[in-house]
Amino acid sequence: MTSSELGLGATLRVWRDRLDPAVAGLPVTRRRRLAGLRREELAELAGLSVDYLVRLEQGRAVTPSAAVVSALADALRLEVTERNHLYQLAGLQPPVPAVIEDTVPPGIQRLVMRLGDVAVAVFTADWRMVWWNVTWSALLGDPAGIPPERRSLVRARFPVPGQEGHVETWPVRSSRLEASNRAIVADLRRASVRYPADPRLAGLLRRLIGENETFAALWRSGTVAQHTEDRKTVEHPAVGEINVDCDVLSTGDSDFKVVLLTSPPGSEDARRIDQARRQLGSSVVTVP
């Protein structure tokens, strides 16, 4: 039986038993017989009384406050999904993130760093580019010279005076531009619910709704869409036209978008990507 099938008390016991005391910052001695934490240790780490923790684990207390759940989640070193599940078990709404995260999580960084021969870039929940590799720069032009606030796919697709965005240096044609635009607007709608207090997102939406008719129409229509594979043609100035398939991967709770541009191995398009990458060099471009 997994923790997702257990109630609040049983889940707390399972997660307490699995936590390595050393990971929790506790001294480990040879005489220790338990693999996980003792109740007394978890209670101290969370700032709770042992009696209250016993009542929680035994199901005699079932409505802990948000502050108690947060303290337990911190003490148990829970990941985001687990933390949210603990709130739900307590009958509480998980906390809403205050602002959109711009720092790419280590796991995603390790993943994209292994895709050196694939053009890949990472975007935030509001579609601001925060990471790309050398193959992306070779294929579409290096975004390093563009100010961070202008590395916005949304602002590139739905420009407003004085706030145009740029994520592609060379001209790019899309076979499914309308569908892609609908998916981007749907992404922003979801982000507006998840990050209602984010000032950057609120300002972006205010400008787009007020000054871009295409975006405003899609927004007011209540469009809901997902990203599907899109065929793009890059008008590369050095090696000629390059056809690529564009796929968008979502990273779940972190809300980052990973965009990959690929061509079939051994194809003329793949050869041209390799040629463009050789001309640019082999160093990986990253953005803090």
Backbone torsions as a table, in degrees:
resi	resn	phi	psi	omega
1	MET	NA	132.8	-179.3
2	THR	-92.6	167.5	180.0
3	SER	-62.7	-26.7	-179.3
4	SER	-70.3	-15.5	179.1
5	GLU	-99.4	1.5	-175.8
6	LEU	-103.5	160.8	173.3
7	GLY	-81.1	-176.0	-176.3
8	LEU	-59.6	-51.8	-176.0
9	GLY	-62.8	-46.8	-179.2
10	ALA	-64.8	-36.9	178.7
11	THR	-64.8	-41.9	176.9
12	LEU	-59.7	-41.0	179.9
13	ARG	-65.7	-44.1	179.9
14	VAL	-60.7	-46.8	-177.8
15	TRP	-71.1	-30.7	175.8
16	ARG	-67.6	-42.1	-177.9
17	ASP	-67.6	-26.8	-175.5
18	ARG	-87.7	-16.3	-172.8
19	LEU	-79.3	122.2	177.3
20	ASP	-66.8	124.9	179.9
21	PRO	-55.1	-35.1	179.3
22	ALA	-64.3	-38.8	177.5
23	VAL	-64.5	-33.5	179.2
24	ALA	-78.9	-2.1	178.7
25	GLY	86.4	17.9	-178.7
26	LEU	-100.0	148.6	176.6
27	PRO	-67.8	143.0	-179.3
28	VAL	-115.7	125.2	179.1
29	THR	-115.4	162.7	-179.3
30	ARG	-68.0	-26.2	-177.4
31	ARG	-77.1	-6.3	-178.1
32	ARG	-69.1	127.4	-178.6
33	ARG	-101.1	-20.6	-178.8
34	LEU	-90.5	138.8	177.4
35	ALA	-76.9	-32.9	-177.7
36	GLY	-101.0	-151.5	-179.4
37	LEU	-93.2	148.0	168.7
38	ARG	-77.1	159.2	177.4
39	ARG	-58.2	-41.4	-178.1
40	GLU	-61.4	-36.6	-178.4
41	GLU	-71.1	-44.2	178.9
42	LEU	-65.1	-41.1	179.8
43	ALA	-60.4	-42.3	180.0
44	GLU	-66.6	-43.1	-179.9
45	LEU	-62.7	-35.7	-177.3
46	ALA	-90.1	-6.4	-179.3
47	GLY	73.1	32.8	-179.5
48	LEU	-115.2	163.0	172.3
49	SER	-78.6	149.5	178.5
50	VAL	-62.3	-38.6	-179.4
51	ASP	-60.4	-41.7	-179.3
52	TYR	-68.1	-39.3	178.2
53	LEU	-64.2	-39.6	176.8
54	VAL	-60.1	-44.3	-179.8
55	ARG	-65.1	-36.0	175.8
56	LEU	-64.3	-47.5	-177.5
57	GLU	-67.8	-29.3	-180.0
58	GLN	-88.5	-2.4	177.9
59	GLY	80.8	13.2	178.2
60	ARG	-88.1	-15.2	171.1
61	ALA	-124.8	121.3	-172.0
62	VAL	-125.6	0.3	-177.5
63	THR	-127.9	61.0	177.4
64	PRO	-65.5	154.4	178.6
65	SER	-74.0	165.9	177.2
66	ALA	-60.9	-35.6	179.5
67	ALA	-65.0	-39.4	178.6
68	VAL	-66.7	-44.7	179.5
69	VAL	-62.1	-42.0	178.6
70	SER	-61.8	-42.5	179.9
71	ALA	-64.9	-41.4	177.7
72	LEU	-65.0	-42.0	179.6
73	ALA	-61.8	-42.0	177.9
74	ASP	-64.8	-44.7	-178.0
75	ALA	-64.7	-35.2	-178.5
76	LEU	-85.4	-1.6	179.0
77	ARG	58.1	46.9	-176.4
78	LEU	-77.5	146.0	171.6
79	GLU	-77.7	171.7	-174.0
80	VAL	-58.3	-46.4	-177.9
81	THR	-63.2	-41.6	179.0
82	GLU	-66.9	-41.1	178.7
83	ARG	-60.0	-46.8	179.3
84	ASN	-61.5	-39.1	179.0
85	HIS	-64.2	-38.5	179.1
86	LEU	-64.0	-41.2	176.1
87	TYR	-60.1	-43.8	-178.1
88	GLN	-65.9	-38.0	176.9
89	LEU	-62.7	-30.4	179.1
90	ALA	-85.6	3.7	-179.8
91	GLY	76.2	25.1	-177.3
92	LEU	-118.0	154.8	172.9
93	GLN	-80.1	131.9	176.1
94	PRO	-58.2	148.2	-179.0
95	PRO	-63.7	143.3	179.1
96	VAL	-86.7	131.3	177.5
97	PRO	-58.5	140.3	-176.7
98	ALA	-70.6	-47.2	-176.0
99	VAL	-138.9	163.2	177.3
100	ILE	-68.3	135.3	-178.8
101	GLU	-83.1	132.4	179.2
102	ASP	-104.5	-16.4	-176.9
103	THR	-88.3	120.4	-177.9
104	VAL	-69.4	126.6	-179.9
105	PRO	-59.1	150.1	-177.9
106	PRO	-55.5	-40.3	-178.9
107	GLY	-62.1	-41.3	178.1
108	ILE	-68.2	-39.0	177.5
109	GLN	-59.2	-45.3	-179.5
110	ARG	-62.9	-37.1	179.7
111	LEU	-64.9	-53.8	-174.0
112	VAL	-70.4	-26.7	177.9
113	MET	-65.9	-20.8	179.5
114	ARG	-86.4	-0.6	-176.0
115	LEU	-106.2	48.1	-173.4
116	GLY	-60.3	-33.0	-178.3
117	ASP	-90.7	4.1	177.1
118	VAL	-111.6	134.3	175.6
119	ALA	-72.5	115.0	-175.0
120	VAL	-138.8	141.6	175.7
121	ALA	-140.4	153.1	179.9
122	VAL	-115.4	133.0	-179.0
123	PHE	-121.6	151.7	177.7
124	THR	-80.1	-178.4	-178.8
125	ALA	-61.7	-27.7	177.5
126	ASP	-100.0	19.4	173.8
127	TRP	64.9	39.6	168.6
128	ARG	-95.7	129.6	-179.7
129	MET	-74.4	128.0	-179.1
130	VAL	-124.0	-7.8	178.5
131	TRP	-157.1	144.6	173.6
132	TRP	-156.8	162.0	179.3
133	ASN	-110.0	178.8	-174.0
134	VAL	-66.3	-31.4	179.2
135	THR	-66.9	-36.1	174.6
136	TRP	-61.7	-46.3	179.7
137	SER	-62.1	-39.3	-179.9
138	ALA	-66.8	-36.4	-175.8
139	LEU	-80.7	-42.0	-170.9
140	LEU	-115.9	-5.1	-174.5
141	GLY	100.0	146.9	-174.6
142	ASP	-79.0	120.9	179.2
143	PRO	-79.2	-0.4	-172.4
144	ALA	-57.5	-31.7	-178.5
145	GLY	-82.8	-0.4	-179.5
146	ILE	-94.6	131.0	177.3
147	PRO	-56.0	143.5	-175.9
148	PRO	-52.0	-40.8	-176.8
149	GLU	-68.8	-16.3	179.4
150	ARG	-98.3	-4.7	175.1
151	ARG	-82.4	66.3	-172.9
152	SER	-126.5	119.1	177.0
153	LEU	-66.8	-34.8	179.0
154	VAL	-63.7	-47.0	-179.6
155	ARG	-68.9	-25.9	175.8
156	ALA	-73.7	-39.4	-178.5
157	ARG	-77.6	-34.3	-176.0
158	PHE	-126.9	71.6	-173.6
159	PRO	-68.7	146.8	170.4
160	VAL	-127.9	152.3	-176.5
161	PRO	-54.8	126.3	177.4
162	GLY	82.8	-3.3	-178.8
163	GLN	-134.8	36.9	178.0
164	GLU	-68.9	149.2	178.3
165	GLY	-113.3	161.3	-178.4
166	HIS	-144.1	121.5	171.2
167	VAL	-128.5	-3.7	179.7
168	GLU	-133.6	127.3	179.9
169	THR	-83.6	-39.8	-179.8
170	TRP	-93.0	158.0	175.9
171	PRO	-62.1	139.0	-179.8
172	VAL	-132.0	130.2	176.0
173	ARG	-105.4	139.8	-178.2
174	SER	-117.0	139.2	179.3
175	SER	-81.2	-17.7	-177.2
176	ARG	-134.4	51.0	-174.5
177	LEU	-62.4	-44.7	-177.7
178	GLU	-63.1	-43.6	178.9
179	ALA	-64.4	-39.2	178.1
180	SER	-64.2	-42.3	179.1
181	ASN	-63.2	-39.4	178.7
182	ARG	-64.1	-39.1	179.5
183	ALA	-67.1	-37.9	178.7
184	ILE	-64.8	-43.0	178.1
185	VAL	-63.4	-40.0	177.9
186	ALA	-63.5	-38.3	175.9
187	ASP	-59.2	-44.7	-179.7
188	LEU	-66.6	-34.2	177.3
189	ARG	-63.0	-44.9	177.9
190	ARG	-63.9	-40.1	-179.8
191	ALA	-64.7	-35.5	-179.2
192	SER	-66.3	-28.2	176.2
193	VAL	-78.0	-40.1	-176.9
194	ARG	-75.6	-32.1	-177.1
195	TYR	-124.5	63.6	-174.8
196	PRO	-66.1	-20.0	-177.3
197	ALA	-102.5	6.2	-177.6
198	ASP	-76.3	116.0	-175.8
199	PRO	-69.5	-32.6	-179.7
200	ARG	-65.1	-44.8	179.4
201	LEU	-67.0	-41.8	-179.9
202	ALA	-61.3	-42.2	178.6
203	GLY	-66.1	-40.1	178.5
204	LEU	-61.9	-47.5	-179.0
205	LEU	-64.5	-39.5	-179.5
206	ARG	-61.1	-44.6	-179.8
207	ARG	-67.6	-44.1	-177.1
208	LEU	-65.5	-44.3	179.9
209	ILE	-65.4	-35.0	-177.2
210	GLY	-83.7	-23.5	-169.8
211	GLU	-129.1	-4.0	176.8
212	ASN	-122.8	110.0	-173.3
213	GLU	-63.6	-38.1	-178.9
214	THR	-64.4	-47.3	179.1
215	PHE	-63.2	-45.6	-177.9
216	ALA	-58.5	-40.8	-179.7
217	ALA	-65.5	-43.2	178.8
218	LEU	-66.2	-39.6	-179.2
219	TRP	-64.3	-46.2	-176.7
220	ARG	-73.6	-18.5	178.3
221	SER	-77.5	-9.2	-178.8
222	GLY	71.1	27.0	-175.5
223	THR	-56.7	136.2	174.8
224	VAL	-126.9	124.3	-175.7
225	ALA	-153.4	161.9	175.2
226	GLN	-122.2	159.1	179.9
227	HIS	-76.5	133.2	174.2
228	THR	-119.3	164.5	-178.2
229	GLU	-59.2	133.8	-176.4
230	ASP	-124.4	134.3	177.1
231	ARG	-93.7	125.1	-178.1
232	LYS	-121.5	150.9	175.1
233	THR	-121.8	118.5	179.9
234	VAL	-96.3	125.9	177.1
235	GLU	-89.0	80.9	-175.5
236	HIS	-76.7	130.2	-174.0
237	PRO	-72.3	-19.8	-174.9
238	ALA	-101.7	-34.8	-173.4
239	VAL	-118.0	-0.3	179.1
240	GLY	93.0	-173.2	-176.5
241	GLU	-66.5	138.9	178.4
242	ILE	-128.1	123.8	177.0
243	ASN	-95.0	130.8	-178.8
244	VAL	-136.5	153.0	170.6
245	ASP	-93.7	133.8	-178.4
246	CYS	-109.6	123.0	177.3
247	ASP	-123.9	142.1	-179.8
248	VAL	-116.4	122.1	178.2
249	LEU	-108.1	135.2	177.0
250	SER	-96.6	144.3	-177.3
251	THR	-102.8	17.8	173.9
252	GLY	76.9	-130.0	-171.8
253	ASP	-61.5	-27.6	-179.9
254	SER	-76.5	-15.3	173.8
255	ASP	66.2	13.9	174.6
256	PHE	-78.7	151.6	176.9
257	LYS	-114.2	127.3	176.9
258	VAL	-105.5	118.2	-177.9
259	VAL	-105.1	126.0	-179.3
260	LEU	-119.7	134.5	177.5
261	LEU	-119.0	118.5	-174.6
262	THR	-134.9	157.8	172.5
263	SER	-129.7	154.6	-179.7
264	PRO	-58.1	134.9	178.1
265	PRO	-56.3	136.9	178.7
266	GLY	83.2	-4.1	-179.6
267	SER	-79.7	165.9	177.0
268	GLU	-63.0	-36.1	178.4
269	ASP	-64.7	-42.3	177.9
270	ALA	-63.3	-37.9	179.1
271	ARG	-63.7	-39.7	-179.9
272	ARG	-69.4	-35.0	175.2
273	ILE	-62.6	-45.3	178.1
274	ASP	-59.7	-41.5	179.8
275	GLN	-62.9	-44.4	179.1
276	ALA	-64.7	-37.0	179.5
277	ARG	-68.5	-39.4	178.4
278	ARG	-63.4	-37.7	178.9
279	GLN	-65.8	-33.7	-177.2
280	LEU	-82.6	-34.9	-176.2
281	GLY	121.6	-177.3	-173.4
282	SER	-118.1	3.6	-179.7
283	SER	-76.3	146.6	179.2
284	VAL	-88.0	131.8	179.2
285	VAL	-95.2	126.6	176.6
286	THR	-129.9	157.7	179.9
287	VAL	-124.4	127.3	179.6
288	PRO	-59.6	NA	NA
